[in-house]
Amino acid sequence: MSLWELFVNIDYKLHLYFSLTIRLLLIAYGNYHDTISEVKYTDIDYKVFTDAARHVAFGGSPYDRSTYRYSPIIAILLIPNVTVHPSYGKILFSLTDILVALLIRSIVKNSLKNYETYTQKDCPKGDVKQIKSDDSDKKKKRKQRQSNRQQLNVTKKQLTSKSHVDRITDLSMMAWLYNPLTIAISTRGNSDSLAVFLVLLTLYFIQCKHFPFLAGITHGLSVHFRLYPVIYSLAYFMYFSKYSFYTTEDRRIKKPSLKAVTSDRTKKQLKNVENTIVESSSLGGHKLVPLQDVDEKRTIFKMKYLFYLIPNFDQLKLISGCLLSLSCLTVMFYNMYGYRFLYETYIYHFVRKDPKHNFSLYFYLQYLTAWVKNIGMWQKVLMLLPQLVLILVFSVRYGLNKISLNFSILTQTIVFVIYNSVLTSQYFVWIMAILPICLWQIKISKKSALLLILIWFVAQAVWLLPAYLLEFQGHNTFLFIWIQSVSFFCANIAILGRLIMYFMPVKGKLG
């Protein structure tokens, strides 16, 4: 057994302890590094959080600290930075990383369970007539005899290795725990681990527990904490629709319509089994019905989609939970800190214009027009329109399919990040938290995966060269930074296209 196999087969709890130890050691090193180097390891935002927490601790407002444009919750949570130890917040964010890993493991395990349920060849009892034949009975008996022999000849390797499902769930968890970017972000004192924790907690309540009201509560909290999760609202809404479905159909393969399959009764029955939808009732029950009996013209928008917006009981619970938590938090903090809370936490992020260099495709446009007045709304509209259209399409396209909700969230996050008017490295954490829960569904070769990772890192590294010359050497490299921003944008679009191409909720074996 190779070292990699031994490492993967370690109990997942040991991975949690080991990854937490790595983070704690990096926090200790970061504190030392800050004392000996001009380039600090600690994120500048962490100092902002600490200063805001100091204001709160002494009865003031976190917004008394300039550039604090976050929820007051962060400042309140980090009061121990002032009263206990300056590294408290970093430890809190690192512990949140561990909770995120546990949520990833639970969500993936639940997804695999659902996938196996709806890809089995036999029909569910009481929903569709089971297909029985002498040949299938013989095959079942033969398989049973083979499995019995295998159970009698269990080897030591089989006893020590994990089950296939546990292996996939642990690998997904490890993709978050040992990701250098996520480790660095938390140990440097960035709070995005809390934001992704709330997003994953919402997905957990939706998929694993089927608690739409609690999911709404956590969704409202996540939107208050960081505004970006609001883009997931339509996908969550679609998931609870009575029109939502499970499908194991590979939509990239053109299949004959159900009417064409009339020569063989068995084929027709199998077709009904393999392509079914699960209508969701308001009471949480499910009913299997055929996906389509006839061919339909493929279009992005259809008139029938308007009926999907009529809410059922589960959707009303989701909406009410979201509005309740979001409105309560907004009213409470408005009473405490007034209009400045509304502006810094919400309004600022809609009207901000950041001319500083960053990864965004639009940074150079904003740099050139920073002091231009009367530009009008056209610039903002043209910047938002592509992002908005893609998010709407992915919400409906993948949100209605219960197997692909996680992939819907992933594609929307990627679109939001790469099309955003401001893009920094910490935003990639939002993607890195969702990617692990979709990895088992992305059927891509190791070579292709390594190539995409290489392209992403090279595109980012090439951008960093002119950025370094501007920031540390004082050279005017704005044009070159923008050219590399365009290259980085194209690389991200290509990667998104490949993820969509290789994503497949298809009938077959897991992993």
N, C-alpha and C positions, 0 to 999 in steps of 0.2 A: 504494500500500500504506500503510495507516494506521500510526501509531506503535505501536499495540498489536500489530499483525501483525509489525512489525519486531522488537518486543521478544520476542514469543513465538518467532519464528524464529531468535533467537540460539542458538548452540550451547549445549547444556546445561552444558558445562564452564564457560563464561563466567558462567552463572547461579550456579554453585557459588562461583566466585571473588568475584563481586559480592556475593552474600548473606553470604559470610564477611567481606568487607570492612566491610559494614554492621554486623555483629556486633562486629568489633574496634573500630570507631569508637565504638559505643555503650558498650563496656567502658571505653574511655578517657574518654568523657564521664561515665560513671557514677562513676568514681574522682574526677573533678573535682567532680561534683555533691555527692558525699558530704562534701566539705570545706567547702562553702558553704551547705548546707541542713540544716535540722533533720530534714526528711523524707528519709530515705536512699533512694537508688536501689538499693543492694545489699540483697538479701534477708537477713532476720535469720538464716535457716537457714545462709547461707554463713559467717557468723561462727561458728556452732555447728560446722560442718564443719571450719573452720580450727582452732578450739580443740581439737577431737577429734584432728585430724591432729598438732597440737603434742604432745599427750599420747603418741600412738603414736611420734612421732619420738624422744621422749626415753625410750622403753621402757615407757611406761605403757599404760593401757587407754583406748580412746576413750570409754568409758562413765564415766570420771572427770569428763567434762564433762556437767553436768546438762542435761537435755532432749535429749541425743543419743540418738535412738531409731531408728537406721538400721543397715544392715549395716556391719560394720567395713571392708568393701571401700572404701566412700566415703572414710573417714578415711585409709586406706592410699594410695589414689590421689591424695589431695590433700596428701600430705606436702610436695611441692614448693611449696605455698603458704607453708610455713614456711622452707624451705631455699633456694628460688629467688626467687619473686616472689608477692605476695599475690593477683595476678590470674590465676595459673596455672590454677586450677580453672575460672574463667569461660571461659578460652580452650579448655580441655579440653571443656567442655560445648558450646561453640560449634562445635568441630570434630566433636563427636558429632552435632550437628544436620546437618552435611554428610553424614556417613555414613548418617544416617536418610533423608535425601533420596535418596541412591543406592539404598538398599534399597527405598524406595517406587517408584522408577523401575523397578527390576528386577522387583518383584512385579507391578506393573501390566502391564508388557510381557509377562510370562509368562501373566498372566490373559487378556490380549487374544489371545494366541496360542492358548490352550486354547479360548477362546470361539469364535474363528473355526473351529477344528477341528471343534467339536461343533455348529456351527450351519450348516455347509455342507449344501446340499440333497442332494448325492450321498452315498451310503452308503459307509462305510469298506470297503475291499476285504477279502474273506474273512470279514466279520462278518455283513453283511446283503446280500441280493441287490440288485444295482444296478438301478435303473429306467431302462430304455432305450426310446426311442421316436423316430420320425422327426422329430416336432415339436421335441423337445429337441435333437436333433442339428443341426437347421436353426438353432435359436436360438443354439446354441454357435458355429456357424460364422459367423453374423451378428455376434455379439458379438466374435469373434476378429478379423473384418475391421475392426470399429469401433475395437477397441483398437490394431490395427496402424496405422490412420490417425492415431489420437491420439498414438502414439509417434513418428510421423514429423513431427508438428506440435507438438513440445514448445516451449512458450514460455519466455521468460526467467523469468517468475514461477514456473513449475513447476520450473525448475532450482534456484531459490533457496529454495523453500519445503520444509518438512519433509514426510515421509510422514504419513499419517493416524495411524498407530500411534505414531510418534515425537512427534507433536503432543500426543496424549492423555497419553502417559507424561510428557512435559515439563510439561504443565499440572498434572498430579497432583503432580509434584515441586515445582513452583513454589507450589502451595497450602500446602506446608509451609515452604518456604524464606522466603517473603515474608509469612507470617502474623505480624502484629504481636504476638500473644500468645506465640507460640513464640520469637520473637526476644527479647522482653522477659524471658521466664522464664529462658532460658539466660544472657543477658548480666547478669542480676541475681544469678546464682550458684545457681540451683536445679538439682538433679541429676536431674530427671524426664526429661531427654533421654536419659540413660543407661538408664533403665527402659524407655522406649518403643523404644530401639534394640534391647534384648534381646528384646522382644516381636516386633518386625519381623524380627529375625534368625531367630527360631523359625519364623515364617511363611515366610521365605525357604527355610529348610531343608526345610520340609514341602512347599511347593508347587513351588518352582523346582528343587530338587535331589532331592527324595524321599529324604531321609536321616532316617528316623524316630528313629534312635538319637541322632544329633547334635541333632535337634530336641528330643528329651527332655533332653539335656544343657543346652541353652540355656534350655529352659523351667524346669528346676530352678533354674538360676542366676537367672533373672528372678524366680521366686517368692521365692528367698532375698533378692534385692536389694530388691524391693518386693512385698508379699504379694498385691496385687490380681490379678496374672496367673493366680493359681490358678483363677479363675473360667473361664478358657479351656480348662481341662483336658478337660472332656467334649467340647467341640467338636473339639479336636485328635483325641481318641480316636475320635469318630464319623467324622472325615474318612478315617481309615485302615481303617474297617470294610469288610468284604466286601459289606455292604449299601449302601455309599455309591454315589452316582450323579452323573452329569451330566444335567441336563435343561435344555432351552431352552423349556420350556412356561411360558406366562404363566398363573400360577395364579389370577389375578383374572378371567380369561375362562372362562366355563363352556363346555366343549367336549363334543360327543357322545362317548359311549363307543366303544371300538374295535368292539364288536359291531354298533353302529348303522351303521358305515361298511362296508356290504357291497355296495352297488350298483355300485361302481366299484373295480376291482382296483388301479388306480394310486393312488387316494386312500388305500386301505388300506395300500399299501406306503409311501406318504409319511408316513402316520400313525405307522407303525412306526419310520421313520427319525427323525422329529422328536421323538418321545417315547421315548427310550431311556435305560437306566441303564448305568453302567459298573461291573460287579462287579470289585472289587479282589482280586487274589490275594495270598497272603502273600509271593510272590516279586516283587511289584511290577508284575505284568502286569495287563491289563485285558481284559474281555470284555463286548461289548455285548449287552444283553438288553432286551426290552420293559419299559417302566415298569409299566403296568397293562393288563390285558385287559378288565377289568370295572370298573364304577363302585364306589367304596368310600365308605362313610359317613365324613365328615370329623370327626375328633375330635382333641383335643390329645394324649391318651395312648391307646395301643393295647397290647394284650397282647404283640403281636409285637415291640415295642420292647425287651422283656426279652432277646430273643435277640441284640440288638445289643450287649449288654454282654459277650457271650462273646468274649474277645480272640483275634485272629489273630496271626501272627508279627510283622507290622509294629507292631501295637498293643503287643505285649509288648516290642518294642525301644524304643518310645516311653516306656512306663512304666519300664522298667529304666534308661534314660538319665536320666529325670527323678529317680528315686529315688536313683540313684548320685550325681549332682551335688549334689542337695539334702542327702543324708545326709552326704556327705564334707565339704561346707562347714559344716554344722551341728556335726559332731563336731570338726572342726579348730578352729573358733572357740570352741566350748564348752571345749575343752582349754586354749585360750589365755586366755579371759576369764570362764569359769565361768557360773554360773546367771544372772548379771546380763545376759550376752549374750542368753540365751534370753528373759528377761523383756522387755528393752528392744526387741529386734528382732522378736519374735513375739507373746508373750503380751500385752504392753501394748496392742497394736492391737485385741485382742479384748475387753479389759475397759475400755478408755478411756472416759471420759465427759467431753466437752468442753462446758462451759456458756457458753463465749465465743461471741459472735455470729459467725455465718457463714452461707453461702447455704443450708445444709441445712434441709429441711422440718421436721426434728426438733430443731433447736437450742433452740427455746423450751421444748419439753417437757423437754429435759435441763437447761435453765437453772432451770426451776421445781422440778425434782425433784433438783437437785444435792445437797442436804443431807438428802434424805428417805431414811430407812433402811427396809429390809425391803420394797422394792418388788416383789421377786420376779423370776422369769424372764419373766413375761408381756410386759413392756414390750420386752425385747430380741427376743423371739419375734415379736411383732407388727410390730416395725420391720424384721426380717430376712425375714419370710415373703413379702411381695410381691416383693421383690428376688430371692429364691431361686427362686420359681416362674417368674418371667419369664426368668431366666438359664437355667434348665433347658429351658424351652420353646424359646428361641432357639438353644440348643446343639444340640438335636435337629432343629428345624425347618430351620435353615440350615446346620448343621454337616454333615449327611449329604449335602447337595448340594455337590459339589466346586466348582461355579461360585460358590457364595455363602458359602464359609467366611469370607472377609474381612468380609462383611456381618454374619455371625454374631458375629464379634469386635467389630465396631462397635456393634451393638445391645446386646450384653452390657456393653460399656464404658459406654455411655450410661446404661443401667439402673443399673449399679453406682454411677456417679458421682451421678446425680440422686436416688437413693434412699439414699445414704450418710448416716450419722449426723453426719459432718463433711464439709463441702464448701467448699473454697477455690478460688481462681482457678487455682492450679497444677494441679488435677485435670483441668481442661479440656484440658490438653496431652495427656493420655492419649487423649482423643477426637480431637483435632486430628491426631494421628499416624496414626490408623487411617482417618479420613475420606477422605484423598486416594486411598487404594487402592480405595475404593468409588465414587468420584465418577463414573467412567465408566459405572457400572451404574444410577445414580440418574437417571432420565429426568424431569427437572423443568425447567420454563421459567425463563428468566432473571428474569422478574417475580416468580414464586413464590419462587425462591431468595433474591432480594433482600428480599422481604417477611419470610421466615423469619429471615434474618440481622438485619433491622431489629428484629423482635420480640424476638430474643434479646438484642441490645444494649440496647434500651430497658428490658426487664425487669430487666436487670442494673444499668443506670444508676439506675433508680427505687429499687432496693434500696440503692444506695450513699448516697443522700441521708440517710435516717435513720441509717445506719451512721456516716456522717461526723458527724452531730449528736451521736451517742452517744460516739464515740471522741475527737473533737477539741473538742467544745463541752460535753460532760458532761451532756447532756440525757438523760432517761430515755425512750428510744424503742424499748425492747425489743419492745413489742407491735406497733409499726409495722414494725419490721424483720421480725418473724414474718409479718405480713400480706404484705409484699413477698416473703418467702421462699416463701409459698404461691403467689403470682402467678408467681414465677420457676419454681417446680416445674411449674405448669400449662403455662407456655410451653415448657419442655423436653419435657414429655409430648406436647404438640401437635406439636412439631418431630419427635420420634421417630415419631409416628404418620404424619406426612407422608413421612418417609424410607422407612418401610415401604411406604406406599402407592405411592410412585414408584419403589421398587426393583423392577427387572424383569430377571431373566435370561431375556429373551425372544428369539425368533428375529428377526433383523433386522440392520440395519447397525450398525456400531460407532459410538458417540459421538452 
